[in-house]
């Protein structure tokens, strides 16, 4: 995120240039992070709330607490 403005050339007037080697490493690391996050999310189980029929009826009859 920090290197995007530098890569766009925003910092060129103050003398900060992005080395192409650093840009290539940042792009490779970005791909690694995206891949690892997708694999991590694939292992998660979906959250499915369980509702018992009596709980819904009882919840509607109970007064709301503030």
C-alpha positions as CSV (number, residue, x, y, z in Angstrom):
1,X,0.0,0.0,0.0
2,X,2.8,2.3,0.8
3,X,4.6,1.8,-2.5
4,X,1.6,2.4,-4.7
5,X,2.1,6.3,-4.8
6,X,5.8,5.8,-5.2
7,X,5.3,3.5,-8.1
8,X,2.9,6.0,-9.6
9,X,5.6,8.6,-9.5
10,X,4.1,10.9,-6.9
11,X,7.4,11.1,-5.0
12,X,9.6,11.8,-8.0
13,X,9.7,15.6,-7.5
14,X,11.3,15.0,-4.0
15,X,13.8,12.5,-5.4
16,X,12.3,9.2,-4.4
17,X,12.3,6.6,-7.2
18,X,11.1,3.0,-7.1
19,X,13.8,0.5,-8.1
20,X,12.3,-2.0,-10.6
21,X,13.8,-4.8,-8.5
22,X,11.8,-3.6,-5.4
23,X,8.7,-3.4,-7.5
24,X,9.1,-6.9,-8.7
25,X,9.6,-8.3,-5.2
26,X,6.6,-6.3,-3.9
27,X,4.5,-7.7,-6.8
28,X,5.6,-11.3,-6.0
29,X,4.9,-10.9,-2.3
30,X,1.5,-9.5,-3.1
31,X,0.7,-12.7,-5.1
32,X,2.0,-14.9,-2.2
33,X,-0.2,-13.1,0.3
34,X,-3.3,-13.3,-1.9
35,X,-2.7,-17.0,-2.5
36,X,-2.1,-17.8,1.2
37,X,-5.2,-15.9,2.3
38,X,-7.4,-17.7,-0.3
39,X,-6.1,-21.1,1.0
40,X,-6.6,-20.0,4.6
41,X,-10.2,-18.9,3.9
42,X,-10.8,-22.2,2.0
43,X,-10.1,-24.2,5.2
44,X,-12.7,-22.2,7.3
45,X,-16.1,-23.8,7.8
46,X,-19.2,-21.7,7.1
47,X,-21.0,-20.4,10.1
48,X,-24.6,-21.7,10.1
49,X,-26.6,-20.6,13.1
50,X,-28.8,-23.2,14.6
51,X,-32.2,-22.2,15.8
52,X,-34.5,-24.5,17.7
53,X,-38.2,-24.0,17.1
54,X,-39.0,-23.3,20.7
55,X,-36.3,-20.6,21.0
56,X,-37.9,-18.5,18.3
57,X,-41.3,-18.6,19.9
58,X,-40.0,-18.0,23.4
59,X,-37.8,-15.1,22.2
60,X,-40.9,-13.4,20.7
61,X,-42.8,-13.6,24.0
62,X,-40.0,-12.3,26.3
63,X,-39.8,-8.6,26.9
64,X,-36.8,-6.7,25.5
65,X,-34.1,-5.7,28.0
66,X,-32.5,-2.3,27.8
